[in-house]
Amino acid sequence: MERKEFGRYVVADPRICHGKPTFRGTRIMVWQVLEMVAEGVDWDEIVRECHGSITKEAIAETISLAGRVFAKHAHEYVPEPEAA
């Protein structure tokens, strides 16, 4: 696997965090920040907890990317209706 760039802030590099998507120049994994957002953590608090290594713009990009992935793949996870 080669390094992949998903936007300005998100990359997946096989040499960093086993190729999981991270924020450029960090070892902060995208899923961790998305979970914080889902838990209602204020974006300014997320930036502080990440010691300023990411920005609110980077958080917004991850949400946008996650939304596109969800829209493209949601049908794969929708359970089939049960037979009556």
mmCIF file of the N, C-alpha and C atoms, coordinates in Angstrom:
data_MODEL
# 
_entry.id   MODEL 
# 
loop_
_atom_site.group_PDB 
_atom_site.id 
_atom_site.type_symbol 
_atom_site.label_atom_id 
_atom_site.label_alt_id 
_atom_site.label_comp_id 
_atom_site.label_asym_id 
_atom_site.label_entity_id 
_atom_site.label_seq_id 
_atom_site.pdbx_PDB_ins_code 
_atom_site.Cartn_x 
_atom_site.Cartn_y 
_atom_site.Cartn_z 
_atom_site.occupancy 
_atom_site.B_iso_or_equiv 
_atom_site.pdbx_formal_charge 
_atom_site.auth_seq_id 
_atom_site.auth_comp_id 
_atom_site.auth_asym_id 
_atom_site.auth_atom_id 
_atom_site.pdbx_PDB_model_num 
ATOM 1   N N  . MET A 1 1  ? 0.832   -1.175  0.000  1.00 0.00 ? 1  MET A N  1 
ATOM 2   C CA . MET A 1 1  ? 0.000   0.000   0.000  1.00 0.00 ? 1  MET A CA 1 
ATOM 3   C C  . MET A 1 1  ? 0.880   1.243   0.000  1.00 0.00 ? 1  MET A C  1 
ATOM 4   N N  . GLU A 1 2  ? 0.512   2.185   -0.813 1.00 0.00 ? 2  GLU A N  1 
ATOM 5   C CA . GLU A 1 2  ? 1.220   3.457   -0.876 1.00 0.00 ? 2  GLU A CA 1 
ATOM 6   C C  . GLU A 1 2  ? 0.461   4.495   -0.058 1.00 0.00 ? 2  GLU A C  1 
ATOM 7   N N  . ARG A 1 3  ? 1.127   5.548   0.279  1.00 0.00 ? 3  ARG A N  1 
ATOM 8   C CA . ARG A 1 3  ? 0.481   6.657   0.989  1.00 0.00 ? 3  ARG A CA 1 
ATOM 9   C C  . ARG A 1 3  ? -0.665  7.197   0.142  1.00 0.00 ? 3  ARG A C  1 
ATOM 10  N N  . LYS A 1 4  ? -1.810  7.423   0.789  1.00 0.00 ? 4  LYS A N  1 
ATOM 11  C CA . LYS A 1 4  ? -2.972  7.993   0.100  1.00 0.00 ? 4  LYS A CA 1 
ATOM 12  C C  . LYS A 1 4  ? -3.348  9.291   0.786  1.00 0.00 ? 4  LYS A C  1 
ATOM 13  N N  . GLU A 1 5  ? -3.649  10.281  -0.019 1.00 0.00 ? 5  GLU A N  1 
ATOM 14  C CA . GLU A 1 5  ? -4.105  11.566  0.506  1.00 0.00 ? 5  GLU A CA 1 
ATOM 15  C C  . GLU A 1 5  ? -5.586  11.696  0.204  1.00 0.00 ? 5  GLU A C  1 
ATOM 16  N N  . PHE A 1 6  ? -6.375  11.902  1.249  1.00 0.00 ? 6  PHE A N  1 
ATOM 17  C CA . PHE A 1 6  ? -7.825  11.988  1.099  1.00 0.00 ? 6  PHE A CA 1 
ATOM 18  C C  . PHE A 1 6  ? -8.314  13.425  1.055  1.00 0.00 ? 6  PHE A C  1 
ATOM 19  N N  . GLY A 1 7  ? -7.439  14.349  1.283  1.00 0.00 ? 7  GLY A N  1 
ATOM 20  C CA . GLY A 1 7  ? -7.776  15.765  1.302  1.00 0.00 ? 7  GLY A CA 1 
ATOM 21  C C  . GLY A 1 7  ? -6.560  16.543  1.754  1.00 0.00 ? 7  GLY A C  1 
ATOM 22  N N  . ARG A 1 8  ? -6.788  17.758  2.210  1.00 0.00 ? 8  ARG A N  1 
ATOM 23  C CA . ARG A 1 8  ? -5.675  18.587  2.683  1.00 0.00 ? 8  ARG A CA 1 
ATOM 24  C C  . ARG A 1 8  ? -5.114  18.091  4.000  1.00 0.00 ? 8  ARG A C  1 
ATOM 25  N N  . TYR A 1 9  ? -5.976  17.449  4.817  1.00 0.00 ? 9  TYR A N  1 
ATOM 26  C CA . TYR A 1 9  ? -5.588  17.120  6.181  1.00 0.00 ? 9  TYR A CA 1 
ATOM 27  C C  . TYR A 1 9  ? -5.517  15.633  6.500  1.00 0.00 ? 9  TYR A C  1 
ATOM 28  N N  . VAL A 1 10 ? -6.134  14.805  5.694  1.00 0.00 ? 10 VAL A N  1 
ATOM 29  C CA . VAL A 1 10 ? -6.251  13.384  6.024  1.00 0.00 ? 10 VAL A CA 1 
ATOM 30  C C  . VAL A 1 10 ? -5.415  12.544  5.066  1.00 0.00 ? 10 VAL A C  1 
ATOM 31  N N  . VAL A 1 11 ? -4.599  11.653  5.652  1.00 0.00 ? 11 VAL A N  1 
ATOM 32  C CA . VAL A 1 11 ? -3.750  10.764  4.866  1.00 0.00 ? 11 VAL A CA 1 
ATOM 33  C C  . VAL A 1 11 ? -3.787  9.356   5.471  1.00 0.00 ? 11 VAL A C  1 
ATOM 34  N N  . ALA A 1 12 ? -3.429  8.393   4.665  1.00 0.00 ? 12 ALA A N  1 
ATOM 35  C CA . ALA A 1 12 ? -3.230  7.023   5.147  1.00 0.00 ? 12 ALA A CA 1 
ATOM 36  C C  . ALA A 1 12 ? -1.868  6.587   4.628  1.00 0.00 ? 12 ALA A C  1 
ATOM 37  N N  . ASP A 1 13 ? -0.980  6.316   5.550  1.00 0.00 ? 13 ASP A N  1 
ATOM 38  C CA . ASP A 1 13 ? 0.391   5.942   5.221  1.00 0.00 ? 13 ASP A CA 1 
ATOM 39  C C  . ASP A 1 13 ? 0.693   4.619   5.921  1.00 0.00 ? 13 ASP A C  1 
ATOM 40  N N  . PRO A 1 14 ? 1.073   3.593   5.163  1.00 0.00 ? 14 PRO A N  1 
ATOM 41  C CA . PRO A 1 14 ? 1.315   2.291   5.788  1.00 0.00 ? 14 PRO A CA 1 
ATOM 42  C C  . PRO A 1 14 ? 2.390   2.323   6.868  1.00 0.00 ? 14 PRO A C  1 
ATOM 43  N N  . ARG A 1 15 ? 3.223   3.362   6.883  1.00 0.00 ? 15 ARG A N  1 
ATOM 44  C CA . ARG A 1 15 ? 4.275   3.476   7.896  1.00 0.00 ? 15 ARG A CA 1 
ATOM 45  C C  . ARG A 1 15 ? 3.794   4.167   9.170  1.00 0.00 ? 15 ARG A C  1 
ATOM 46  N N  . ILE A 1 16 ? 2.568   4.680   9.143  1.00 0.00 ? 16 ILE A N  1 
ATOM 47  C CA . ILE A 1 16 ? 2.029   5.408   10.289 1.00 0.00 ? 16 ILE A CA 1 
ATOM 48  C C  . ILE A 1 16 ? 0.709   4.769   10.707 1.00 0.00 ? 16 ILE A C  1 
ATOM 49  N N  . CYS A 1 17 ? 0.637   4.324   11.954 1.00 0.00 ? 17 CYS A N  1 
ATOM 50  C CA . CYS A 1 17 ? -0.588  3.752   12.537 1.00 0.00 ? 17 CYS A CA 1 
ATOM 51  C C  . CYS A 1 17 ? -1.173  2.649   11.662 1.00 0.00 ? 17 CYS A C  1 
ATOM 52  N N  . HIS A 1 18 ? -0.293  1.801   11.123 1.00 0.00 ? 18 HIS A N  1 
ATOM 53  C CA . HIS A 1 18 ? -0.701  0.642   10.319 1.00 0.00 ? 18 HIS A CA 1 
ATOM 54  C C  . HIS A 1 18 ? -1.569  1.014   9.117  1.00 0.00 ? 18 HIS A C  1 
ATOM 55  N N  . GLY A 1 19 ? -1.387  2.229   8.610  1.00 0.00 ? 19 GLY A N  1 
ATOM 56  C CA . GLY A 1 19 ? -2.116  2.650   7.420  1.00 0.00 ? 19 GLY A CA 1 
ATOM 57  C C  . GLY A 1 19 ? -3.506  3.181   7.677  1.00 0.00 ? 19 GLY A C  1 
ATOM 58  N N  . LYS A 1 20 ? -3.897  3.303   8.950  1.00 0.00 ? 20 LYS A N  1 
ATOM 59  C CA . LYS A 1 20 ? -5.211  3.875   9.269  1.00 0.00 ? 20 LYS A CA 1 
ATOM 60  C C  . LYS A 1 20 ? -5.179  5.368   8.932  1.00 0.00 ? 20 LYS A C  1 
ATOM 61  N N  . PRO A 1 21 ? -6.305  5.935   8.509  1.00 0.00 ? 21 PRO A N  1 
ATOM 62  C CA . PRO A 1 21 ? -6.318  7.368   8.210  1.00 0.00 ? 21 PRO A CA 1 
ATOM 63  C C  . PRO A 1 21 ? -5.974  8.205   9.445  1.00 0.00 ? 21 PRO A C  1 
ATOM 64  N N  . THR A 1 22 ? -5.042  9.123   9.258  1.00 0.00 ? 22 THR A N  1 
ATOM 65  C CA . THR A 1 22 ? -4.602  10.032  10.311 1.00 0.00 ? 22 THR A CA 1 
ATOM 66  C C  . THR A 1 22 ? -4.597  11.450  9.759  1.00 0.00 ? 22 THR A C  1 
ATOM 67  N N  . PHE A 1 23 ? -4.396  12.397  10.668 1.00 0.00 ? 23 PHE A N  1 
ATOM 68  C CA . PHE A 1 23 ? -4.237  13.779  10.243 1.00 0.00 ? 23 PHE A CA 1 
ATOM 69  C C  . PHE A 1 23 ? -2.787  13.987  9.825  1.00 0.00 ? 23 PHE A C  1 
ATOM 70  N N  . ARG A 1 24 ? -2.603  14.647  8.720  1.00 0.00 ? 24 ARG A N  1 
ATOM 71  C CA . ARG A 1 24 ? -1.277  14.875  8.136  1.00 0.00 ? 24 ARG A CA 1 
ATOM 72  C C  . ARG A 1 24 ? -0.287  15.354  9.196  1.00 0.00 ? 24 ARG A C  1 
ATOM 73  N N  . GLY A 1 25 ? 0.852   14.685  9.269  1.00 0.00 ? 25 GLY A N  1 
ATOM 74  C CA . GLY A 1 25 ? 1.915   15.082  10.175 1.00 0.00 ? 25 GLY A CA 1 
ATOM 75  C C  . GLY A 1 25 ? 1.709   14.658  11.624 1.00 0.00 ? 25 GLY A C  1 
ATOM 76  N N  . THR A 1 26 ? 0.681   13.819  11.885 1.00 0.00 ? 26 THR A N  1 
ATOM 77  C CA . THR A 1 26 ? 0.410   13.384  13.251 1.00 0.00 ? 26 THR A CA 1 
ATOM 78  C C  . THR A 1 26 ? 0.183   11.871  13.270 1.00 0.00 ? 26 THR A C  1 
ATOM 79  N N  . ARG A 1 27 ? 0.011   11.357  14.467 1.00 0.00 ? 27 ARG A N  1 
ATOM 80  C CA . ARG A 1 27 ? -0.425  9.979   14.662 1.00 0.00 ? 27 ARG A CA 1 
ATOM 81  C C  . ARG A 1 27 ? -1.839  9.963   15.242 1.00 0.00 ? 27 ARG A C  1 
ATOM 82  N N  . ILE A 1 28 ? -2.548  11.055  15.083 1.00 0.00 ? 28 ILE A N  1 
ATOM 83  C CA . ILE A 1 28 ? -3.930  11.161  15.560 1.00 0.00 ? 28 ILE A CA 1 
ATOM 84  C C  . ILE A 1 28 ? -4.832  10.540  14.491 1.00 0.00 ? 28 ILE A C  1 
ATOM 85  N N  . MET A 1 29 ? -5.525  9.472   14.881 1.00 0.00 ? 29 MET A N  1 
ATOM 86  C CA . MET A 1 29 ? -6.359  8.760   13.925 1.00 0.00 ? 29 MET A CA 1 
ATOM 87  C C  . MET A 1 29 ? -7.715  9.451   13.760 1.00 0.00 ? 29 MET A C  1 
ATOM 88  N N  . VAL A 1 30 ? -8.170  9.482   12.540 1.00 0.00 ? 30 VAL A N  1 
ATOM 89  C CA . VAL A 1 30 ? -9.416  10.150  12.196 1.00 0.00 ? 30 VAL A CA 1 
ATOM 90  C C  . VAL A 1 30 ? -10.583 9.582   13.003 1.00 0.00 ? 30 VAL A C  1 
ATOM 91  N N  . TRP A 1 31 ? -10.649 8.268   13.176 1.00 0.00 ? 31 TRP A N  1 
ATOM 92  C CA . TRP A 1 31 ? -11.781 7.677   13.890 1.00 0.00 ? 31 TRP A CA 1 
ATOM 93  C C  . TRP A 1 31 ? -11.859 8.202   15.319 1.00 0.00 ? 31 TRP A C  1 
ATOM 94  N N  . GLN A 1 32 ? -10.719 8.500   15.932 1.00 0.00 ? 32 GLN A N  1 
ATOM 95  C CA . GLN A 1 32 ? -10.727 8.999   17.298 1.00 0.00 ? 32 GLN A CA 1 
ATOM 96  C C  . GLN A 1 32 ? -11.405 10.372  17.374 1.00 0.00 ? 32 GLN A C  1 
ATOM 97  N N  . VAL A 1 33 ? -11.092 11.227  16.438 1.00 0.00 ? 33 VAL A N  1 
ATOM 98  C CA . VAL A 1 33 ? -11.675 12.563  16.425 1.00 0.00 ? 33 VAL A CA 1 
ATOM 99  C C  . VAL A 1 33 ? -13.154 12.485  16.057 1.00 0.00 ? 33 VAL A C  1 
ATOM 100 N N  . LEU A 1 34 ? -13.509 11.619  15.109 1.00 0.00 ? 34 LEU A N  1 
ATOM 101 C CA . LEU A 1 34 ? -14.925 11.472  14.758 1.00 0.00 ? 34 LEU A CA 1 
ATOM 102 C C  . LEU A 1 34 ? -15.737 10.983  15.956 1.00 0.00 ? 34 LEU A C  1 
ATOM 103 N N  . GLU A 1 35 ? -15.180 10.106  16.756 1.00 0.00 ? 35 GLU A N  1 
ATOM 104 C CA . GLU A 1 35 ? -15.879 9.651   17.963 1.00 0.00 ? 35 GLU A CA 1 
ATOM 105 C C  . GLU A 1 35 ? -16.062 10.800  18.945 1.00 0.00 ? 35 GLU A C  1 
ATOM 106 N N  . MET A 1 36 ? -15.046 11.641  19.074 1.00 0.00 ? 36 MET A N  1 
ATOM 107 C CA . MET A 1 36 ? -15.160 12.794  19.970 1.00 0.00 ? 36 MET A CA 1 
ATOM 108 C C  . MET A 1 36 ? -16.275 13.728  19.491 1.00 0.00 ? 36 MET A C  1 
ATOM 109 N N  . VAL A 1 37 ? -16.337 13.964  18.192 1.00 0.00 ? 37 VAL A N  1 
ATOM 110 C CA . VAL A 1 37 ? -17.397 14.806  17.629 1.00 0.00 ? 37 VAL A CA 1 
ATOM 111 C C  . VAL A 1 37 ? -18.761 14.171  17.921 1.00 0.00 ? 37 VAL A C  1 
ATOM 112 N N  . ALA A 1 38 ? -18.876 12.865  17.697 1.00 0.00 ? 38 ALA A N  1 
ATOM 113 C CA . ALA A 1 38 ? -20.135 12.162  17.943 1.00 0.00 ? 38 ALA A CA 1 
ATOM 114 C C  . ALA A 1 38 ? -20.561 12.240  19.405 1.00 0.00 ? 38 ALA A C  1 
ATOM 115 N N  . GLU A 1 39 ? -19.589 12.299  20.307 1.00 0.00 ? 39 GLU A N  1 
ATOM 116 C CA . GLU A 1 39 ? -19.878 12.401  21.744 1.00 0.00 ? 39 GLU A CA 1 
ATOM 117 C C  . GLU A 1 39 ? -20.226 13.825  22.156 1.00 0.00 ? 39 GLU A C  1 
ATOM 118 N N  . GLY A 1 40 ? -20.154 14.758  21.208 1.00 0.00 ? 40 GLY A N  1 
ATOM 119 C CA . GLY A 1 40 ? -20.521 16.143  21.493 1.00 0.00 ? 40 GLY A CA 1 
ATOM 120 C C  . GLY A 1 40 ? -19.405 17.000  22.043 1.00 0.00 ? 40 GLY A C  1 
ATOM 121 N N  . VAL A 1 41 ? -18.176 16.517  21.941 1.00 0.00 ? 41 VAL A N  1 
ATOM 122 C CA . VAL A 1 41 ? -17.046 17.315  22.420 1.00 0.00 ? 41 VAL A CA 1 
ATOM 123 C C  . VAL A 1 41 ? -16.906 18.543  21.520 1.00 0.00 ? 41 VAL A C  1 
ATOM 124 N N  . ASP A 1 42 ? -16.790 19.717  22.156 1.00 0.00 ? 42 ASP A N  1 
ATOM 125 C CA . ASP A 1 42 ? -16.625 20.962  21.419 1.00 0.00 ? 42 ASP A CA 1 
ATOM 126 C C  . ASP A 1 42 ? -15.350 20.908  20.573 1.00 0.00 ? 42 ASP A C  1 
ATOM 127 N N  . TRP A 1 43 ? -15.430 21.440  19.359 1.00 0.00 ? 43 TRP A N  1 
ATOM 128 C CA . TRP A 1 43 ? -14.288 21.367  18.449 1.00 0.00 ? 43 TRP A CA 1 
ATOM 129 C C  . TRP A 1 43 ? -13.063 22.076  19.018 1.00 0.00 ? 43 TRP A C  1 
ATOM 130 N N  . ASP A 1 44 ? -13.276 23.178  19.706 1.00 0.00 ? 44 ASP A N  1 
ATOM 131 C CA . ASP A 1 44 ? -12.133 23.866  20.320 1.00 0.00 ? 44 ASP A CA 1 
ATOM 132 C C  . ASP A 1 44 ? -11.462 22.963  21.350 1.00 0.00 ? 44 ASP A C  1 
ATOM 133 N N  . GLU A 1 45 ? -12.269 22.188  22.084 1.00 0.00 ? 45 GLU A N  1 
ATOM 134 C CA . GLU A 1 45 ? -11.720 21.253  23.071 1.00 0.00 ? 45 GLU A CA 1 
ATOM 135 C C  . GLU A 1 45 ? -10.941 20.140  22.366 1.00 0.00 ? 45 GLU A C  1 
ATOM 136 N N  . ILE A 1 46 ? -11.439 19.667  21.244 1.00 0.00 ? 46 ILE A N  1 
ATOM 137 C CA . ILE A 1 46 ? -10.734 18.630  20.485 1.00 0.00 ? 46 ILE A CA 1 
ATOM 138 C C  . ILE A 1 46 ? -9.369  19.157  20.056 1.00 0.00 ? 46 ILE A C  1 
ATOM 139 N N  . VAL A 1 47 ? -9.338  20.372  19.532 1.00 0.00 ? 47 VAL A N  1 
ATOM 140 C CA . VAL A 1 47 ? -8.069  20.978  19.112 1.00 0.00 ? 47 VAL A CA 1 
ATOM 141 C C  . VAL A 1 47 ? -7.122  21.064  20.300 1.00 0.00 ? 47 VAL A C  1 
ATOM 142 N N  . ARG A 1 48 ? -7.636  21.486  21.470 1.00 0.00 ? 48 ARG A N  1 
ATOM 143 C CA . ARG A 1 48 ? -6.790  21.578  22.671 1.00 0.00 ? 48 ARG A CA 1 
ATOM 144 C C  . ARG A 1 48 ? -6.280  20.200  23.085 1.00 0.00 ? 48 ARG A C  1 
ATOM 145 N N  . GLU A 1 49 ? -7.169  19.200  23.096 1.00 0.00 ? 49 GLU A N  1 
ATOM 146 C CA . GLU A 1 49 ? -6.756  17.853  23.494 1.00 0.00 ? 49 GLU A CA 1 
ATOM 147 C C  . GLU A 1 49 ? -5.711  17.273  22.548 1.00 0.00 ? 49 GLU A C  1 
ATOM 148 N N  . CYS A 1 50 ? -5.741  17.718  21.309 1.00 0.00 ? 50 CYS A N  1 
ATOM 149 C CA . CYS A 1 50 ? -4.744  17.263  20.321 1.00 0.00 ? 50 CYS A CA 1 
ATOM 150 C C  . CYS A 1 50 ? -3.540  18.196  20.295 1.00 0.00 ? 50 CYS A C  1 
ATOM 151 N N  . HIS A 1 51 ? -3.430  19.055  21.299 1.00 0.00 ? 51 HIS A N  1 
ATOM 152 C CA . HIS A 1 51 ? -2.292  19.972  21.464 1.00 0.00 ? 51 HIS A CA 1 
ATOM 153 C C  . HIS A 1 51 ? -2.070  20.855  20.253 1.00 0.00 ? 51 HIS A C  1 
ATOM 154 N N  . GLY A 1 52 ? -3.164  21.228  19.586 1.00 0.00 ? 52 GLY A N  1 
ATOM 155 C CA . GLY A 1 52 ? -3.065  22.115  18.437 1.00 0.00 ? 52 GLY A CA 1 
ATOM 156 C C  . GLY A 1 52 ? -2.514  21.457  17.186 1.00 0.00 ? 52 GLY A C  1 
ATOM 157 N N  . SER A 1 53 ? -2.389  20.120  17.211 1.00 0.00 ? 53 SER A N  1 
ATOM 158 C CA . SER A 1 53 ? -1.843  19.408  16.049 1.00 0.00 ? 53 SER A CA 1 
ATOM 159 C C  . SER A 1 53 ? -2.827  19.337  14.891 1.00 0.00 ? 53 SER A C  1 
ATOM 160 N N  . ILE A 1 54 ? -4.111  19.545  15.204 1.00 0.00 ? 54 ILE A N  1 
ATOM 161 C CA . ILE A 1 54 ? -5.127  19.593  14.149 1.00 0.00 ? 54 ILE A CA 1 
ATOM 162 C C  . ILE A 1 54 ? -5.916  20.883  14.323 1.00 0.00 ? 54 ILE A C  1 
ATOM 163 N N  . THR A 1 55 ? -6.656  21.245  13.297 1.00 0.00 ? 55 THR A N  1 
ATOM 164 C CA . THR A 1 55 ? -7.445  22.470  13.303 1.00 0.00 ? 55 THR A CA 1 
ATOM 165 C C  . THR A 1 55 ? -8.919  22.132  13.145 1.00 0.00 ? 55 THR A C  1 
ATOM 166 N N  . LYS A 1 56 ? -9.754  23.152  13.361 1.00 0.00 ? 56 LYS A N  1 
ATOM 167 C CA . LYS A 1 56 ? -11.183 22.947  13.129 1.00 0.00 ? 56 LYS A CA 1 
ATOM 168 C C  . LYS A 1 56 ? -11.445 22.656  11.652 1.00 0.00 ? 56 LYS A C  1 
ATOM 169 N N  . GLU A 1 57 ? -10.639 23.214  10.776 1.00 0.00 ? 57 GLU A N  1 
ATOM 170 C CA . GLU A 1 57 ? -10.781 22.939  9.347  1.00 0.00 ? 57 GLU A CA 1 
ATOM 171 C C  . GLU A 1 57 ? -10.504 21.458  9.058  1.00 0.00 ? 57 GLU A C  1 
ATOM 172 N N  . ALA A 1 58 ? -9.537  20.891  9.758  1.00 0.00 ? 58 ALA A N  1 
ATOM 173 C CA . ALA A 1 58 ? -9.228  19.470  9.593  1.00 0.00 ? 58 ALA A CA 1 
ATOM 174 C C  . ALA A 1 58 ? -10.379 18.608  10.104 1.00 0.00 ? 58 ALA A C  1 
ATOM 175 N N  . ILE A 1 59 ? -10.978 19.016  11.213 1.00 0.00 ? 59 ILE A N  1 
ATOM 176 C CA . ILE A 1 59 ? -12.131 18.276  11.738 1.00 0.00 ? 59 ILE A CA 1 
ATOM 177 C C  . ILE A 1 59 ? -13.278 18.339  10.737 1.00 0.00 ? 59 ILE A C  1 
ATOM 178 N N  . ALA A 1 60 ? -13.531 19.516  10.181 1.00 0.00 ? 60 ALA A N  1 
ATOM 179 C CA . ALA A 1 60 ? -14.600 19.665  9.191  1.00 0.00 ? 60 ALA A CA 1 
ATOM 180 C C  . ALA A 1 60 ? -14.349 18.775  7.975  1.00 0.00 ? 60 ALA A C  1 
ATOM 181 N N  . GLU A 1 61 ? -13.097 18.703  7.538  1.00 0.00 ? 61 GLU A N  1 
ATOM 182 C CA . GLU A 1 61 ? -12.781 17.848  6.396  1.00 0.00 ? 61 GLU A CA 1 
ATOM 183 C C  . GLU A 1 61 ? -13.091 16.385  6.705  1.00 0.00 ? 61 GLU A C  1 
ATOM 184 N N  . THR A 1 62 ? -12.772 15.937  7.911  1.00 0.00 ? 62 THR A N  1 
ATOM 185 C CA . THR A 1 62 ? -13.031 14.533  8.245  1.00 0.00 ? 62 THR A CA 1 
ATOM 186 C C  . THR A 1 62 ? -14.521 14.242  8.269  1.00 0.00 ? 62 THR A C  1 
ATOM 187 N N  . ILE A 1 63 ? -15.305 15.188  8.736  1.00 0.00 ? 63 ILE A N  1 
ATOM 188 C CA . ILE A 1 63 ? -16.761 14.987  8.755  1.00 0.00 ? 63 ILE A CA 1 
ATOM 189 C C  . ILE A 1 63 ? -17.291 14.934  7.332  1.00 0.00 ? 63 ILE A C  1 
ATOM 190 N N  . SER A 1 64 ? -16.793 15.797  6.489  1.00 0.00 ? 64 SER A N  1 
ATOM 191 C CA . SER A 1 64 ? -17.201 15.783  5.085  1.00 0.00 ? 64 SER A CA 1 
ATOM 192 C C  . SER A 1 64 ? -16.829 14.461  4.418  1.00 0.00 ? 64 SER A C  1 
ATOM 193 N N  . LEU A 1 65 ? -15.590 14.008  4.644  1.00 0.00 ? 65 LEU A N  1 
ATOM 194 C CA . LEU A 1 65 ? -15.154 12.730  4.075  1.00 0.00 ? 65 LEU A CA 1 
ATOM 195 C C  . LEU A 1 65 ? -16.000 11.577  4.599  1.00 0.00 ? 65 LEU A C  1 
ATOM 196 N N  . ALA A 1 66 ? -16.273 11.578  5.903  1.00 0.00 ? 66 ALA A N  1 
ATOM 197 C CA . ALA A 1 66 ? -17.083 10.510  6.500  1.00 0.00 ? 66 ALA A CA 1 
ATOM 198 C C  . ALA A 1 66 ? -18.486 10.515  5.896  1.00 0.00 ? 66 ALA A C  1 
ATOM 199 N N  . GLY A 1 67 ? -19.042 11.683  5.683  1.00 0.00 ? 67 GLY A N  1 
ATOM 200 C CA . GLY A 1 67 ? -20.367 11.776  5.075  1.00 0.00 ? 67 GLY A CA 1 
ATOM 201 C C  . GLY A 1 67 ? -20.391 11.208  3.675  1.00 0.00 ? 67 GLY A C  1 
ATOM 202 N N  . ARG A 1 68 ? -19.360 11.502  2.896  1.00 0.00 ? 68 ARG A N  1 
ATOM 203 C CA . ARG A 1 68 ? -19.298 10.957  1.535  1.00 0.00 ? 68 ARG A CA 1 
ATOM 204 C C  . ARG A 1 68 ? -19.153 9.447   1.532  1.00 0.00 ? 68 ARG A C  1 
ATOM 205 N N  . VAL A 1 69 ? -18.321 8.926   2.436  1.00 0.00 ? 69 VAL A N  1 
ATOM 206 C CA . VAL A 1 69 ? -18.141 7.478   2.536  1.00 0.00 ? 69 VAL A CA 1 
ATOM 207 C C  . VAL A 1 69 ? -19.454 6.825   2.955  1.00 0.00 ? 69 VAL A C  1 
ATOM 208 N N  . PHE A 1 70 ? -20.138 7.431   3.926  1.00 0.00 ? 70 PHE A N  1 
ATOM 209 C CA . PHE A 1 70 ? -21.416 6.889   4.384  1.00 0.00 ? 70 PHE A CA 1 
ATOM 210 C C  . PHE A 1 70 ? -22.427 6.864   3.240  1.00 0.00 ? 70 PHE A C  1 
ATOM 211 N N  . ALA A 1 71 ? -22.532 7.969   2.507  1.00 0.00 ? 71 ALA A N  1 
ATOM 212 C CA . ALA A 1 71 ? -23.485 8.038   1.399  1.00 0.00 ? 71 ALA A CA 1 
ATOM 213 C C  . ALA A 1 71 ? -23.182 6.982   0.339  1.00 0.00 ? 71 ALA A C  1 
ATOM 214 N N  . LYS A 1 72 ? -21.918 6.743   0.104  1.00 0.00 ? 72 LYS A N  1 
ATOM 215 C CA . LYS A 1 72 ? -21.520 5.786   -0.933 1.00 0.00 ? 72 LYS A CA 1 
ATOM 216 C C  . LYS A 1 72 ? -21.698 4.339   -0.491 1.00 0.00 ? 72 LYS A C  1 
ATOM 217 N N  . HIS A 1 73 ? -21.513 4.052   0.795  1.00 0.00 ? 73 HIS A N  1 
ATOM 218 C CA . HIS A 1 73 ? -21.484 2.664   1.249  1.00 0.00 ? 73 HIS A CA 1 
ATOM 219 C C  . HIS A 1 73 ? -22.591 2.271   2.215  1.00 0.00 ? 73 HIS A C  1 
ATOM 220 N N  . ALA A 1 74 ? -23.488 3.169   2.556  1.00 0.00 ? 74 ALA A N  1 
ATOM 221 C CA . ALA A 1 74 ? -24.525 2.865   3.551  1.00 0.00 ? 74 ALA A CA 1 
ATOM 222 C C  . ALA A 1 74 ? -25.355 1.655   3.159  1.00 0.00 ? 74 ALA A C  1 
ATOM 223 N N  . HIS A 1 75 ? -25.614 1.485   1.886  1.00 0.00 ? 75 HIS A N  1 
ATOM 224 C CA . HIS A 1 75 ? -26.438 0.348   1.436  1.00 0.00 ? 75 HIS A CA 1 
ATOM 225 C C  . HIS A 1 75 ? -25.810 -0.996  1.802  1.00 0.00 ? 75 HIS A C  1 
ATOM 226 N N  . GLU A 1 76 ? -24.497 -1.014  1.988  1.00 0.00 ? 76 GLU A N  1 
ATOM 227 C CA . GLU A 1 76 ? -23.813 -2.257  2.349  1.00 0.00 ? 76 GLU A CA 1 
ATOM 228 C C  . GLU A 1 76 ? -24.113 -2.687  3.779  1.00 0.00 ? 76 GLU A C  1 
ATOM 229 N N  . TYR A 1 77 ? -24.581 -1.748  4.596  1.00 0.00 ? 77 TYR A N  1 
ATOM 230 C CA . TYR A 1 77 ? -24.785 -2.025  6.012  1.00 0.00 ? 77 TYR A CA 1 
ATOM 231 C C  . TYR A 1 77 ? -26.244 -2.004  6.435  1.00 0.00 ? 77 TYR A C  1 
ATOM 232 N N  . VAL A 1 78 ? -27.143 -1.744  5.503  1.00 0.00 ? 78 VAL A N  1 
ATOM 233 C CA . VAL A 1 78 ? -28.563 -1.729  5.822  1.00 0.00 ? 78 VAL A CA 1 
ATOM 234 C C  . VAL A 1 78 ? -29.034 -3.179  5.920  1.00 0.00 ? 78 VAL A C  1 
ATOM 235 N N  . PRO A 1 79 ? -29.599 -3.546  7.074  1.00 0.00 ? 79 PRO A N  1 
ATOM 236 C CA . PRO A 1 79 ? -30.051 -4.939  7.203  1.00 0.00 ? 79 PRO A CA 1 
ATOM 237 C C  . PRO A 1 79 ? -31.209 -5.237  6.272  1.00 0.00 ? 79 PRO A C  1 
ATOM 238 N N  . GLU A 1 80 ? -31.229 -6.462  5.806  1.00 0.00 ? 80 GLU A N  1 
ATOM 239 C CA . GLU A 1 80 ? -32.328 -6.904  4.956  1.00 0.00 ? 80 GLU A CA 1 
ATOM 240 C C  . GLU A 1 80 ? -33.591 -7.012  5.804  1.00 0.00 ? 80 GLU A C  1 
ATOM 241 N N  . PRO A 1 81 ? -34.756 -6.659  5.220  1.00 0.00 ? 81 PRO A N  1 
ATOM 242 C CA . PRO A 1 81 ? -35.988 -6.821  5.983  1.00 0.00 ? 81 PRO A CA 1 
ATOM 243 C C  . PRO A 1 81 ? -36.238 -8.292  6.287  1.00 0.00 ? 81 PRO A C  1 
ATOM 244 N N  . GLU A 1 82 ? -36.758 -8.514  7.481  1.00 0.00 ? 82 GLU A N  1 
ATOM 245 C CA . GLU A 1 82 ? -37.051 -9.895  7.873  1.00 0.00 ? 82 GLU A CA 1 
ATOM 246 C C  . GLU A 1 82 ? -38.305 -10.381 7.156  1.00 0.00 ? 82 GLU A C  1 
ATOM 247 N N  . ALA A 1 83 ? -38.262 -11.635 6.743  1.00 0.00 ? 83 ALA A N  1 
ATOM 248 C CA . ALA A 1 83 ? -39.424 -12.234 6.079  1.00 0.00 ? 83 ALA A CA 1 
ATOM 249 C C  . ALA A 1 83 ? -40.521 -12.448 7.109  1.00 0.00 ? 83 ALA A C  1 
ATOM 250 N N  . ALA A 1 84 ? -41.747 -12.178 6.701  1.00 0.00 ? 84 ALA A N  1 
ATOM 251 C CA . ALA A 1 84 ? -42.883 -12.350 7.629  1.00 0.00 ? 84 ALA A CA 1 
ATOM 252 C C  . ALA A 1 84 ? -43.372 -13.773 7.664  1.00 0.00 ? 84 ALA A C  1 
# 
